[in-house]
Amino acid sequence: MTLSVLIHSKYRERLEIALAGIVLVGLTAFLMRNWLAAPAAGMLPISPRREGLTELAITWMFRQEIAQGQLLSEWNPTWFSGFPWLRYLSYPLYYVLASVSYWGGLPLESVMVIYYFVVVAASGLAMFAFLRYVVGDWRAALVGAVIYESF
């Protein structure tokens, strides 16, 4: 194998990954087009079924606590009564988002939209990387990642 073939395959691999990234980030922007415009229009970034309202409310509560000088909320003994533990594992993330919103001077709605966008796009890119590793063909991996991200 000559050096030119190795260099060509190296650039081709980068081009394939870049193309997949552009497609998946573009798909994310298309799927979230209403949410991306929500903070600028003064609306909450939630769907008609009110998905995301709980996360937004919890993050708003944490932001209020930070504004009052409390870094962590007090322990509530009813938190784990009847709820799965997995729900509360995301609380440190909500504290980070509330902190970024408060100390960065950003509207909480905008921070949540950015967070949702990054999570959806990263999820699609991670699925692309996984399928590319399993299947070995970037085109099939891209189709699988687009299907995964669409649903």
Stockholm file with secondary structure:
# STOCKHOLM 1.0

chainA/1-151         MTLSVLIHSKYRERLEIALAGIVLVGLTAFLMRNWLAAPAAGMLPISPRREGLTELAITWMFRQEIAQGQLLSEWNPTWFSGFPWLRYLSYPLYYVLASVSYWGGLPLESVMVIYYFVVVAASGLAMFAFLRYVVGDWRAALVGAVIYESF
#=GR chainA/1-151 SS CCHHHHHHHHHHHHHHHHHHHHHHHHHHHHHTHHHHHTTTTTCCSCCTTCTTHHHHHHHHHHHHHHHTTCSSCCCCTTTTSSSCGGGGGGHHHHHHHHHHHHHHTCCHHHHHHHHHHHHHHHHHHHHHHHHHHHHCCHHHHHHHHHHHHHC
#=GC SS_cons         CCHHHHHHHHHHHHHHHHHHHHHHHHHHHHHTHHHHHTTTTTCCSCCTTCTTHHHHHHHHHHHHHHHTTCSSCCCCTTTTSSSCGGGGGGHHHHHHHHHHHHHHTCCHHHHHHHHHHHHHHHHHHHHHHHHHHHHCCHHHHHHHHHHHHHC
//
